[in-house]
Amino acid sequence: MFPCSQGNLPTGVSKRRMHIFYSGRVQGVGFRYTVKGLTPGFELTGVVRNLPDGRVELVAEGDEQELIAFQKAVRDSGVGPLISKEEVGWSESENKFKGFEIVG
């Protein structure tokens, strides 16, 4: 892990954006709060929100390996068995986030 403040990575470390849509029994079960509770162990920024169609959307930015480890931590958490499908997309970081928040 990198020593970072306010979600900024040291110079020379490229940030990526991971965008995941979770399907299954992921609303009304503390999914977003569980995800947010995992974030202190990781150097990333982003948001998690419920969608009107019953899915949960996660957008996180940071070092790619850190994001992959975070994705695994979500799967390995108490809400992991409630996930029936993950749709994952990757792109370049947009540097839009300060910290990690539950929105919507």
Backbone atoms as SQL, in Angstrom:
CREATE TABLE atoms (id INTEGER PRIMARY KEY, chain TEXT, resi INTEGER, resn TEXT, atom TEXT, x REAL, y REAL, z REAL);
INSERT INTO atoms VALUES
  (1, 'A', 1, 'MET', 'N', 0.839, -1.182, 0.000),
  (2, 'A', 1, 'MET', 'CA', 0.000, 0.000, 0.000),
  (3, 'A', 1, 'MET', 'C', 0.881, 1.242, 0.000),
  (4, 'A', 2, 'PHE', 'N', 0.307, 2.303, -0.483),
  (5, 'A', 2, 'PHE', 'CA', 1.042, 3.556, -0.563),
  (6, 'A', 2, 'PHE', 'C', 0.590, 4.501, 0.539),
  (7, 'A', 3, 'PRO', 'N', 1.514, 5.274, 1.102),
  (8, 'A', 3, 'PRO', 'CA', 1.099, 6.298, 2.063),
  (9, 'A', 3, 'PRO', 'C', 0.460, 7.443, 1.294),
  (10, 'A', 4, 'CYS', 'N', -0.840, 7.607, 1.449),
  (11, 'A', 4, 'CYS', 'CA', -1.565, 8.604, 0.672),
  (12, 'A', 4, 'CYS', 'C', -2.416, 9.467, 1.587),
  (13, 'A', 5, 'SER', 'N', -2.731, 10.658, 1.115),
  (14, 'A', 5, 'SER', 'CA', -3.666, 11.511, 1.835),
  (15, 'A', 5, 'SER', 'C', -4.783, 11.896, 0.889),
  (16, 'A', 6, 'GLN', 'N', -5.994, 11.908, 1.380),
  (17, 'A', 6, 'GLN', 'CA', -7.190, 12.272, 0.624),
  (18, 'A', 6, 'GLN', 'C', -7.297, 11.504, -0.691),
  (19, 'A', 7, 'GLY', 'N', -6.852, 10.261, -0.708),
  (20, 'A', 7, 'GLY', 'CA', -7.037, 9.423, -1.876),
  (21, 'A', 7, 'GLY', 'C', -6.096, 9.702, -3.028),
  (22, 'A', 8, 'ASN', 'N', -5.064, 10.508, -2.815),
  (23, 'A', 8, 'ASN', 'CA', -4.122, 10.812, -3.895),
  (24, 'A', 8, 'ASN', 'C', -2.949, 9.847, -3.846),
  (25, 'A', 9, 'LEU', 'N', -2.597, 9.289, -4.990),
  (26, 'A', 9, 'LEU', 'CA', -1.462, 8.382, -5.059),
  (27, 'A', 9, 'LEU', 'C', -0.184, 9.171, -5.314),
  (28, 'A', 10, 'PRO', 'N', 0.950, 8.638, -4.886),
  (29, 'A', 10, 'PRO', 'CA', 2.219, 9.325, -5.124),
  (30, 'A', 10, 'PRO', 'C', 2.481, 9.540, -6.609),
  (31, 'A', 11, 'THR', 'N', 3.295, 10.522, -6.921),
  (32, 'A', 11, 'THR', 'CA', 3.657, 10.811, -8.301),
  (33, 'A', 11, 'THR', 'C', 4.235, 9.571, -8.965),
  (34, 'A', 12, 'GLY', 'N', 3.818, 9.323, -10.201),
  (35, 'A', 12, 'GLY', 'CA', 4.348, 8.192, -10.942),
  (36, 'A', 12, 'GLY', 'C', 3.490, 6.942, -10.844),
  (37, 'A', 13, 'VAL', 'N', 2.496, 6.940, -9.969),
  (38, 'A', 13, 'VAL', 'CA', 1.603, 5.796, -9.850),
  (39, 'A', 13, 'VAL', 'C', 0.329, 6.121, -10.636),
  (40, 'A', 14, 'SER', 'N', 0.006, 5.285, -11.624),
  (41, 'A', 14, 'SER', 'CA', -1.164, 5.584, -12.442),
  (42, 'A', 14, 'SER', 'C', -2.428, 5.061, -11.770),
  (43, 'A', 15, 'LYS', 'N', -3.441, 5.894, -11.768),
  (44, 'A', 15, 'LYS', 'CA', -4.715, 5.519, -11.183),
  (45, 'A', 15, 'LYS', 'C', -5.643, 4.992, -12.264),
  (46, 'A', 16, 'ARG', 'N', -6.500, 4.061, -11.859),
  (47, 'A', 16, 'ARG', 'CA', -7.508, 3.490, -12.753),
  (48, 'A', 16, 'ARG', 'C', -8.869, 3.672, -12.113),
  (49, 'A', 17, 'ARG', 'N', -9.898, 3.490, -12.905),
  (50, 'A', 17, 'ARG', 'CA', -11.275, 3.531, -12.422),
  (51, 'A', 17, 'ARG', 'C', -11.895, 2.164, -12.648),
  (52, 'A', 18, 'MET', 'N', -12.470, 1.601, -11.592),
  (53, 'A', 18, 'MET', 'CA', -13.185, 0.330, -11.655),
  (54, 'A', 18, 'MET', 'C', -14.662, 0.643, -11.430),
  (55, 'A', 19, 'HIS', 'N', -15.501, 0.159, -12.331),
  (56, 'A', 19, 'HIS', 'CA', -16.940, 0.426, -12.279),
  (57, 'A', 19, 'HIS', 'C', -17.647, -0.923, -12.244),
  (58, 'A', 20, 'ILE', 'N', -18.351, -1.203, -11.129),
  (59, 'A', 20, 'ILE', 'CA', -19.002, -2.499, -10.975),
  (60, 'A', 20, 'ILE', 'C', -20.495, -2.316, -10.733),
  (61, 'A', 21, 'PHE', 'N', -21.293, -3.120, -11.425),
  (62, 'A', 21, 'PHE', 'CA', -22.716, -3.234, -11.144),
  (63, 'A', 21, 'PHE', 'C', -22.931, -4.597, -10.502),
  (64, 'A', 22, 'TYR', 'N', -23.465, -4.607, -9.280),
  (65, 'A', 22, 'TYR', 'CA', -23.754, -5.847, -8.563),
  (66, 'A', 22, 'TYR', 'C', -25.243, -6.157, -8.674),
  (67, 'A', 23, 'SER', 'N', -25.566, -7.401, -9.005),
  (68, 'A', 23, 'SER', 'CA', -26.940, -7.883, -9.035),
  (69, 'A', 23, 'SER', 'C', -27.091, -8.988, -8.010),
  (70, 'A', 24, 'GLY', 'N', -28.324, -9.240, -7.618),
  (71, 'A', 24, 'GLY', 'CA', -28.622, -10.271, -6.627),
  (72, 'A', 24, 'GLY', 'C', -29.480, -9.659, -5.539),
  (73, 'A', 25, 'ARG', 'N', -29.338, -10.165, -4.343),
  (74, 'A', 25, 'ARG', 'CA', -30.072, -9.610, -3.200),
  (75, 'A', 25, 'ARG', 'C', -29.166, -8.574, -2.545),
  (76, 'A', 26, 'VAL', 'N', -28.974, -7.453, -3.229),
  (77, 'A', 26, 'VAL', 'CA', -27.960, -6.485, -2.827),
  (78, 'A', 26, 'VAL', 'C', -28.537, -5.172, -2.288),
  (79, 'A', 27, 'GLN', 'N', -29.856, -5.048, -2.239),
  (80, 'A', 27, 'GLN', 'CA', -30.456, -3.853, -1.652),
  (81, 'A', 27, 'GLN', 'C', -31.250, -4.242, -0.418),
  (82, 'A', 28, 'GLY', 'N', -31.229, -3.365, 0.591),
  (83, 'A', 28, 'GLY', 'CA', -31.964, -3.616, 1.817),
  (84, 'A', 28, 'GLY', 'C', -31.295, -4.600, 2.753),
  (85, 'A', 29, 'VAL', 'N', -30.005, -4.878, 2.529),
  (86, 'A', 29, 'VAL', 'CA', -29.276, -5.859, 3.338),
  (87, 'A', 29, 'VAL', 'C', -27.976, -5.284, 3.923),
  (88, 'A', 30, 'GLY', 'N', -27.793, -3.969, 3.839),
  (89, 'A', 30, 'GLY', 'CA', -26.571, -3.346, 4.347),
  (90, 'A', 30, 'GLY', 'C', -25.386, -3.446, 3.407),
  (91, 'A', 31, 'PHE', 'N', -25.641, -3.717, 2.132),
  (92, 'A', 31, 'PHE', 'CA', -24.568, -3.901, 1.152),
  (93, 'A', 31, 'PHE', 'C', -23.673, -2.668, 1.068),
  (94, 'A', 32, 'ARG', 'N', -24.275, -1.491, 0.875),
  (95, 'A', 32, 'ARG', 'CA', -23.478, -0.265, 0.712),
  (96, 'A', 32, 'ARG', 'C', -22.654, 0.035, 1.960),
  (97, 'A', 33, 'TYR', 'N', -23.243, -0.198, 3.136),
  (98, 'A', 33, 'TYR', 'CA', -22.531, 0.084, 4.385),
  (99, 'A', 33, 'TYR', 'C', -21.396, -0.903, 4.607),
  (100, 'A', 34, 'THR', 'N', -21.591, -2.138, 4.201),
  (101, 'A', 34, 'THR', 'CA', -20.521, -3.127, 4.282),
  (102, 'A', 34, 'THR', 'C', -19.361, -2.729, 3.372),
  (103, 'A', 35, 'VAL', 'N', -19.686, -2.329, 2.133),
  (104, 'A', 35, 'VAL', 'CA', -18.649, -1.904, 1.182),
  (105, 'A', 35, 'VAL', 'C', -17.884, -0.712, 1.744),
  (106, 'A', 36, 'LYS', 'N', -18.606, 0.300, 2.232),
  (107, 'A', 36, 'LYS', 'CA', -17.930, 1.477, 2.794),
  (108, 'A', 36, 'LYS', 'C', -17.078, 1.081, 3.993),
  (109, 'A', 37, 'GLY', 'N', -17.539, 0.138, 4.800),
  (110, 'A', 37, 'GLY', 'CA', -16.778, -0.311, 5.962),
  (111, 'A', 37, 'GLY', 'C', -15.468, -0.994, 5.608),
  (112, 'A', 38, 'LEU', 'N', -15.352, -1.510, 4.397),
  (113, 'A', 38, 'LEU', 'CA', -14.115, -2.150, 3.943),
  (114, 'A', 38, 'LEU', 'C', -13.064, -1.139, 3.495),
  (115, 'A', 39, 'THR', 'N', -13.488, 0.061, 3.130),
  (116, 'A', 39, 'THR', 'CA', -12.582, 1.017, 2.484),
  (117, 'A', 39, 'THR', 'C', -11.402, 1.481, 3.333),
  (118, 'A', 40, 'PRO', 'N', -11.485, 1.568, 4.671),
  (119, 'A', 40, 'PRO', 'CA', -10.303, 2.030, 5.411),
  (120, 'A', 40, 'PRO', 'C', -9.067, 1.151, 5.216),
  (121, 'A', 41, 'GLY', 'N', -9.227, -0.081, 4.800),
  (122, 'A', 41, 'GLY', 'CA', -8.084, -0.951, 4.561),
  (123, 'A', 41, 'GLY', 'C', -7.465, -0.789, 3.189),
  (124, 'A', 42, 'PHE', 'N', -7.987, 0.157, 2.402),
  (125, 'A', 42, 'PHE', 'CA', -7.531, 0.316, 1.021),
  (126, 'A', 42, 'PHE', 'C', -7.290, 1.783, 0.693),
  (127, 'A', 43, 'GLU', 'N', -6.356, 2.023, -0.229),
  (128, 'A', 43, 'GLU', 'CA', -6.065, 3.376, -0.714),
  (129, 'A', 43, 'GLU', 'C', -6.857, 3.602, -1.990),
  (130, 'A', 44, 'LEU', 'N', -8.106, 4.051, -1.832),
  (131, 'A', 44, 'LEU', 'CA', -8.957, 4.307, -2.991),
  (132, 'A', 44, 'LEU', 'C', -9.985, 5.363, -2.644),
  (133, 'A', 45, 'THR', 'N', -10.615, 5.883, -3.675),
  (134, 'A', 45, 'THR', 'CA', -11.705, 6.837, -3.522),
  (135, 'A', 45, 'THR', 'C', -12.866, 6.340, -4.364),
  (136, 'A', 46, 'GLY', 'N', -14.072, 6.859, -4.098),
  (137, 'A', 46, 'GLY', 'CA', -15.193, 6.458, -4.933),
  (138, 'A', 46, 'GLY', 'C', -16.533, 6.600, -4.254),
  (139, 'A', 47, 'VAL', 'N', -17.523, 5.940, -4.866),
  (140, 'A', 47, 'VAL', 'CA', -18.903, 5.985, -4.374),
  (141, 'A', 47, 'VAL', 'C', -19.559, 4.625, -4.566),
  (142, 'A', 48, 'VAL', 'N', -20.590, 4.383, -3.752),
  (143, 'A', 48, 'VAL', 'CA', -21.437, 3.212, -3.916),
  (144, 'A', 48, 'VAL', 'C', -22.874, 3.694, -3.766),
  (145, 'A', 49, 'ARG', 'N', -23.770, 3.185, -4.630),
  (146, 'A', 49, 'ARG', 'CA', -25.165, 3.653, -4.593),
  (147, 'A', 49, 'ARG', 'C', -26.114, 2.549, -5.025),
  (148, 'A', 50, 'ASN', 'N', -27.346, 2.624, -4.516),
  (149, 'A', 50, 'ASN', 'CA', -28.425, 1.769, -4.993),
  (150, 'A', 50, 'ASN', 'C', -28.959, 2.336, -6.294),
  (151, 'A', 51, 'LEU', 'N', -29.348, 1.466, -7.207),
  (152, 'A', 51, 'LEU', 'CA', -29.961, 1.877, -8.465),
  (153, 'A', 51, 'LEU', 'C', -31.443, 1.500, -8.445),
  (154, 'A', 52, 'PRO', 'N', -32.273, 2.234, -9.177),
  (155, 'A', 52, 'PRO', 'CA', -33.710, 1.950, -9.188),
  (156, 'A', 52, 'PRO', 'C', -34.061, 0.541, -9.677),
  (157, 'A', 53, 'ASP', 'N', -33.184, -0.081, -10.466),
  (158, 'A', 53, 'ASP', 'CA', -33.489, -1.412, -11.008),
  (159, 'A', 53, 'ASP', 'C', -33.113, -2.554, -10.058),
  (160, 'A', 54, 'GLY', 'N', -32.688, -2.220, -8.822),
  (161, 'A', 54, 'GLY', 'CA', -32.371, -3.239, -7.838),
  (162, 'A', 54, 'GLY', 'C', -30.899, -3.593, -7.742),
  (163, 'A', 55, 'ARG', 'N', -30.073, -3.065, -8.639),
  (164, 'A', 55, 'ARG', 'CA', -28.634, -3.317, -8.576),
  (165, 'A', 55, 'ARG', 'C', -27.953, -2.298, -7.665),
  (166, 'A', 56, 'VAL', 'N', -26.695, -2.561, -7.341),
  (167, 'A', 56, 'VAL', 'CA', -25.851, -1.610, -6.629),
  (168, 'A', 56, 'VAL', 'C', -24.687, -1.272, -7.553),
  (169, 'A', 57, 'GLU', 'N', -24.378, 0.019, -7.642),
  (170, 'A', 57, 'GLU', 'CA', -23.277, 0.500, -8.472),
  (171, 'A', 57, 'GLU', 'C', -22.121, 0.920, -7.575),
  (172, 'A', 58, 'LEU', 'N', -20.931, 0.463, -7.917),
  (173, 'A', 58, 'LEU', 'CA', -19.704, 0.841, -7.222),
  (174, 'A', 58, 'LEU', 'C', -18.755, 1.455, -8.238),
  (175, 'A', 59, 'VAL', 'N', -18.260, 2.643, -7.953),
  (176, 'A', 59, 'VAL', 'CA', -17.237, 3.275, -8.774),
  (177, 'A', 59, 'VAL', 'C', -16.088, 3.610, -7.837),
  (178, 'A', 60, 'ALA', 'N', -14.904, 3.083, -8.139),
  (179, 'A', 60, 'ALA', 'CA', -13.750, 3.328, -7.280),
  (180, 'A', 60, 'ALA', 'C', -12.534, 3.638, -8.127),
  (181, 'A', 61, 'GLU', 'N', -11.668, 4.507, -7.590),
  (182, 'A', 61, 'GLU', 'CA', -10.438, 4.877, -8.277),
  (183, 'A', 61, 'GLU', 'C', -9.243, 4.653, -7.366),
  (184, 'A', 62, 'GLY', 'N', -8.162, 4.200, -7.962),
  (185, 'A', 62, 'GLY', 'CA', -6.923, 3.978, -7.232),
  (186, 'A', 62, 'GLY', 'C', -5.977, 3.150, -8.079),
  (187, 'A', 63, 'ASP', 'N', -4.944, 2.624, -7.453),
  (188, 'A', 63, 'ASP', 'CA', -4.013, 1.721, -8.115),
  (189, 'A', 63, 'ASP', 'C', -4.777, 0.458, -8.535),
  (190, 'A', 64, 'GLU', 'N', -4.522, -0.062, -9.715),
  (191, 'A', 64, 'GLU', 'CA', -5.275, -1.205, -10.224),
  (192, 'A', 64, 'GLU', 'C', -5.217, -2.420, -9.299),
  (193, 'A', 65, 'GLN', 'N', -4.051, -2.736, -8.770),
  (194, 'A', 65, 'GLN', 'CA', -3.937, -3.897, -7.879),
  (195, 'A', 65, 'GLN', 'C', -4.720, -3.670, -6.577),
  (196, 'A', 66, 'GLU', 'N', -4.735, -2.449, -6.104),
  (197, 'A', 66, 'GLU', 'CA', -5.510, -2.109, -4.906),
  (198, 'A', 66, 'GLU', 'C', -7.007, -2.284, -5.182),
  (199, 'A', 67, 'LEU', 'N', -7.448, -1.874, -6.353),
  (200, 'A', 67, 'LEU', 'CA', -8.860, -2.018, -6.724),
  (201, 'A', 67, 'LEU', 'C', -9.250, -3.490, -6.859),
  (202, 'A', 68, 'ILE', 'N', -8.377, -4.293, -7.435),
  (203, 'A', 68, 'ILE', 'CA', -8.652, -5.725, -7.571),
  (204, 'A', 68, 'ILE', 'C', -8.750, -6.369, -6.186),
  (205, 'A', 69, 'ALA', 'N', -7.867, -5.978, -5.287),
  (206, 'A', 69, 'ALA', 'CA', -7.914, -6.506, -3.917),
  (207, 'A', 69, 'ALA', 'C', -9.199, -6.072, -3.217),
  (208, 'A', 70, 'PHE', 'N', -9.631, -4.845, -3.454),
  (209, 'A', 70, 'PHE', 'CA', -10.878, -4.347, -2.865),
  (210, 'A', 70, 'PHE', 'C', -12.077, -5.128, -3.408),
  (211, 'A', 71, 'GLN', 'N', -12.096, -5.370, -4.701),
  (212, 'A', 71, 'GLN', 'CA', -13.174, -6.152, -5.320),
  (213, 'A', 71, 'GLN', 'C', -13.254, -7.537, -4.669),
  (214, 'A', 72, 'LYS', 'N', -12.108, -8.152, -4.449),
  (215, 'A', 72, 'LYS', 'CA', -12.064, -9.469, -3.801),
  (216, 'A', 72, 'LYS', 'C', -12.564, -9.375, -2.362),
  (217, 'A', 73, 'ALA', 'N', -12.199, -8.309, -1.652),
  (218, 'A', 73, 'ALA', 'CA', -12.644, -8.126, -0.268),
  (219, 'A', 73, 'ALA', 'C', -14.165, -8.020, -0.193),
  (220, 'A', 74, 'VAL', 'N', -14.778, -7.351, -1.173),
  (221, 'A', 74, 'VAL', 'CA', -16.242, -7.262, -1.212),
  (222, 'A', 74, 'VAL', 'C', -16.825, -8.662, -1.390),
  (223, 'A', 75, 'ARG', 'N', -16.279, -9.423, -2.333),
  (224, 'A', 75, 'ARG', 'CA', -16.755, -10.798, -2.568),
  (225, 'A', 75, 'ARG', 'C', -16.593, -11.682, -1.337),
  (226, 'A', 76, 'ASP', 'N', -15.501, -11.475, -0.601),
  (227, 'A', 76, 'ASP', 'CA', -15.199, -12.296, 0.572),
  (228, 'A', 76, 'ASP', 'C', -15.916, -11.827, 1.842),
  (229, 'A', 77, 'SER', 'N', -16.610, -10.694, 1.771),
  (230, 'A', 77, 'SER', 'CA', -17.284, -10.136, 2.948),
  (231, 'A', 77, 'SER', 'C', -18.618, -10.841, 3.186),
  (232, 'A', 78, 'GLY', 'N', -19.312, -10.402, 4.211),
  (233, 'A', 78, 'GLY', 'CA', -20.611, -10.974, 4.552),
  (234, 'A', 78, 'GLY', 'C', -21.669, -10.806, 3.483),
  (235, 'A', 79, 'VAL', 'N', -21.503, -9.820, 2.593),
  (236, 'A', 79, 'VAL', 'CA', -22.492, -9.616, 1.525),
  (237, 'A', 79, 'VAL', 'C', -22.131, -10.392, 0.257),
  (238, 'A', 80, 'GLY', 'N', -20.956, -10.979, 0.223),
  (239, 'A', 80, 'GLY', 'CA', -20.520, -11.734, -0.954),
  (240, 'A', 80, 'GLY', 'C', -21.514, -12.780, -1.422),
  (241, 'A', 81, 'PRO', 'N', -22.085, -13.602, -0.503),
  (242, 'A', 81, 'PRO', 'CA', -23.041, -14.628, -0.933),
  (243, 'A', 81, 'PRO', 'C', -24.341, -14.066, -1.532),
  (244, 'A', 82, 'LEU', 'N', -24.593, -12.769, -1.324),
  (245, 'A', 82, 'LEU', 'CA', -25.810, -12.153, -1.854),
  (246, 'A', 82, 'LEU', 'C', -25.650, -11.693, -3.299),
  (247, 'A', 83, 'ILE', 'N', -24.408, -11.693, -3.795),
  (248, 'A', 83, 'ILE', 'CA', -24.120, -11.246, -5.165),
  (249, 'A', 83, 'ILE', 'C', -24.340, -12.414, -6.117),
  (250, 'A', 84, 'SER', 'N', -25.210, -12.204, -7.104),
  (251, 'A', 84, 'SER', 'CA', -25.400, -13.246, -8.121),
  (252, 'A', 84, 'SER', 'C', -24.646, -12.915, -9.403),
  (253, 'A', 85, 'LYS', 'N', -24.331, -11.626, -9.616),
  (254, 'A', 85, 'LYS', 'CA', -23.642, -11.220, -10.843),
  (255, 'A', 85, 'LYS', 'C', -22.884, -9.925, -10.600),
  (256, 'A', 86, 'GLU', 'N', -21.681, -9.847, -11.167),
  (257, 'A', 86, 'GLU', 'CA', -20.871, -8.628, -11.168),
  (258, 'A', 86, 'GLU', 'C', -20.576, -8.256, -12.614),
  (259, 'A', 87, 'GLU', 'N', -20.858, -7.022, -12.984),
  (260, 'A', 87, 'GLU', 'CA', -20.477, -6.510, -14.305),
  (261, 'A', 87, 'GLU', 'C', -19.383, -5.473, -14.053),
  (262, 'A', 88, 'VAL', 'N', -18.165, -5.775, -14.483),
  (263, 'A', 88, 'VAL', 'CA', -17.007, -4.938, -14.166),
  (264, 'A', 88, 'VAL', 'C', -16.480, -4.264, -15.415),
  (265, 'A', 89, 'GLY', 'N', -16.228, -2.970, -15.315),
  (266, 'A', 89, 'GLY', 'CA', -15.611, -2.209, -16.397),
  (267, 'A', 89, 'GLY', 'C', -14.427, -1.427, -15.856),
  (268, 'A', 90, 'TRP', 'N', -13.453, -1.187, -16.715),
  (269, 'A', 90, 'TRP', 'CA', -12.251, -0.449, -16.342),
  (270, 'A', 90, 'TRP', 'C', -12.053, 0.740, -17.270),
  (271, 'A', 91, 'SER', 'N', -11.541, 1.828, -16.722),
  (272, 'A', 91, 'SER', 'CA', -11.200, 2.995, -17.530),
  (273, 'A', 91, 'SER', 'C', -10.128, 3.791, -16.797),
  (274, 'A', 92, 'GLU', 'N', -9.697, 4.867, -17.420),
  (275, 'A', 92, 'GLU', 'CA', -8.721, 5.743, -16.779),
  (276, 'A', 92, 'GLU', 'C', -9.419, 6.526, -15.674),
  (277, 'A', 93, 'SER', 'N', -8.673, 6.846, -14.637),
  (278, 'A', 93, 'SER', 'CA', -9.197, 7.618, -13.516),
  (279, 'A', 93, 'SER', 'C', -9.646, 8.998, -13.991),
  (280, 'A', 94, 'GLU', 'N', -10.720, 9.489, -13.405),
  (281, 'A', 94, 'GLU', 'CA', -11.196, 10.842, -13.698),
  (282, 'A', 94, 'GLU', 'C', -10.894, 11.796, -12.544),
  (283, 'A', 95, 'ASN', 'N', -10.334, 11.266, -11.450),
  (284, 'A', 95, 'ASN', 'CA', -9.963, 12.078, -10.277),
  (285, 'A', 95, 'ASN', 'C', -11.103, 12.952, -9.774),
  (286, 'A', 96, 'LYS', 'N', -12.322, 12.390, -9.714),
  (287, 'A', 96, 'LYS', 'CA', -13.490, 13.155, -9.296),
  (288, 'A', 96, 'LYS', 'C', -13.837, 12.995, -7.822),
  (289, 'A', 97, 'PHE', 'N', -13.228, 12.042, -7.130),
  (290, 'A', 97, 'PHE', 'CA', -13.669, 11.707, -5.785),
  (291, 'A', 97, 'PHE', 'C', -12.688, 12.171, -4.717),
  (292, 'A', 98, 'LYS', 'N', -13.239, 12.531, -3.576),
  (293, 'A', 98, 'LYS', 'CA', -12.466, 12.814, -2.357),
  (294, 'A', 98, 'LYS', 'C', -13.001, 11.848, -1.326),
  (295, 'A', 99, 'GLY', 'N', -12.235, 10.864, -0.952),
  (296, 'A', 99, 'GLY', 'CA', -12.705, 9.877, 0.001),
  (297, 'A', 99, 'GLY', 'C', -13.644, 8.879, -0.655),
  (298, 'A', 100, 'PHE', 'N', -14.405, 8.156, 0.171),
  (299, 'A', 100, 'PHE', 'CA', -15.349, 7.158, -0.328),
  (300, 'A', 100, 'PHE', 'C', -16.687, 7.412, 0.340),
  (301, 'A', 101, 'GLU', 'N', -17.760, 7.503, -0.469),
  (302, 'A', 101, 'GLU', 'CA', -19.069, 7.861, 0.060),
  (303, 'A', 101, 'GLU', 'C', -20.172, 6.935, -0.425),
  (304, 'A', 102, 'ILE', 'N', -21.206, 6.850, 0.395),
  (305, 'A', 102, 'ILE', 'CA', -22.465, 6.245, -0.031),
  (306, 'A', 102, 'ILE', 'C', -23.304, 7.398, -0.569),
  (307, 'A', 103, 'VAL', 'N', -23.787, 7.259, -1.793),
  (308, 'A', 103, 'VAL', 'CA', -24.618, 8.304, -2.399),
  (309, 'A', 103, 'VAL', 'C', -25.927, 7.699, -2.868),
  (310, 'A', 104, 'GLY', 'N', -26.909, 8.569, -3.077),
  (311, 'A', 104, 'GLY', 'CA', -28.197, 8.140, -3.619),
  (312, 'A', 104, 'GLY', 'C', -28.926, 7.191, -2.786);
